[in-house]
């Protein structure tokens, strides 16, 4: 049960307003042309790097090794070379190869579609697992990364200290129809407007309802 102190005071209308406004500003990205396996590998590569680097590394990897079997059999040094642009490439290459082998050996080459099974894979936490559910299976889930966690607290949707708590609260207060677009839209919002440092208040459509902005204005 979510503690009441962790919840904000937003109405469903205000939550809908946030999603609607974000969809006016940003084009929601989808990965429907990618298999759940490709989404899983892309999400592993995305950890601690920028989207453009992730995209380039993912494209390079799958331009050479097109299937799970090929990735599992590939030399880890070659994988690392291909995904170098994503950063931390030696660690990520090892995880990609290990995950591919586990999927083949223990899951008959099928990416699991539950968070409980996904987080058993090395290097896969709740955020990565939820990304796979949303972008790989179009399942209702809420991936909470640094952007979603930061923005949800700044706006006052939640009052939490950890991303896991943010996910728990958002799952309770947000109608399911808003779950799928939330992560992608908030990530773009966090990269371009609600930045970690020097948020662009003049470009933000939420200043009238933003807890952080209004607390700063009152000082």
Secondary structure as UniProt FT lines:
FT   HELIX           4..6
FT   HELIX           12..25
FT   TURN            32..33
FT   HELIX           36..46
FT   TURN            47..48
FT   HELIX           51..64
FT   HELIX           68..73
FT   HELIX           76..82
FT   HELIX           84..86
FT   HELIX           89..106
FT   TURN            108..109
FT   HELIX           115..118
FT   TURN            119..120
FT   TURN            122..123
FT   HELIX           126..131
FT   HELIX           132..136
FT   HELIX           146..155
FT   HELIX           163..173
FT   HELIX           176..178
FT   HELIX           179..192
FT   HELIX           201..203
FT   TURN            205..209
FT   HELIX           211..217
//
